[in-house]
Amino acid sequence: MKPIYFLALIPVIAILGGPFWANSVEPYILGMPLFFFWNFSWLIFTALVVFVIYMLDPKNKERDEG
């Protein structure tokens, strides 16, 4: 397994470990309790991490050239 695939563990750890840290109603961020904002923000960050993995994977560069 390539080391860049380990980047995919970051969102998993954040989503599974975050509720222990963000388990509170206050503060409100953008009108959402901290727990909901945490989950929503990691939904966005997960898409960014997957995009980074896609761009760094050499297999995808071979497909784009041919």
C-alpha positions in Angstrom: 0.0 0.0 0.0 1.3 3.4 -0.9 1.9 6.0 1.9 -0.4 8.5 0.3 -3.4 6.2 1.0 -2.8 6.7 4.7 -4.1 10.3 4.2 -7.5 8.7 4.1 -7.2 7.8 7.8 -7.2 11.5 8.8 -11.0 12.0 8.1 -11.9 8.7 9.7 -10.0 9.5 12.9 -11.5 13.0 13.0 -15.1 11.9 12.4 -14.9 9.0 14.9 -12.8 10.8 17.5 -14.4 14.3 17.1 -17.6 13.6 18.9 -15.7 12.9 22.1 -14.2 16.4 21.8 -17.0 18.3 20.2 -19.9 16.8 22.4 -21.4 20.1 23.4 -24.3 22.3 22.3 -22.3 25.5 22.7 -20.6 27.3 21.0 -22.7 27.8 17.9 -20.7 28.1 14.7 -22.5 29.4 11.7 -25.8 28.7 13.5 -25.0 25.1 14.2 -23.9 23.4 17.4 -20.3 22.4 17.6 -21.0 18.7 17.0 -23.0 19.3 13.8 -20.4 21.9 12.5 -17.6 19.4 13.2 -19.3 16.6 11.2 -20.3 19.0 8.3 -16.8 20.5 8.1 -15.2 17.0 8.0 -17.6 16.1 5.2 -16.0 18.9 3.1 -12.5 18.1 4.3 -12.9 14.4 3.4 -13.7 15.4 -0.2 -10.6 17.5 -0.3 -8.4 14.7 1.1 -9.8 12.3 -1.5 -9.0 14.9 -4.2 -5.4 15.2 -2.9 -5.0 11.5 -2.9 -6.3 11.3 -6.5 -3.9 14.0 -7.6 -0.9 12.5 -5.9 -1.5 8.9 -7.1 0.8 8.1 -10.0 -1.8 5.7 -11.6 -4.1 8.6 -12.4 -1.3 10.5 -14.1 -0.7 7.6 -16.5 -4.4 7.5 -17.4 -4.6 11.2 -18.1 -1.7 11.1 -20.5 -2.9 8.2 -22.6 
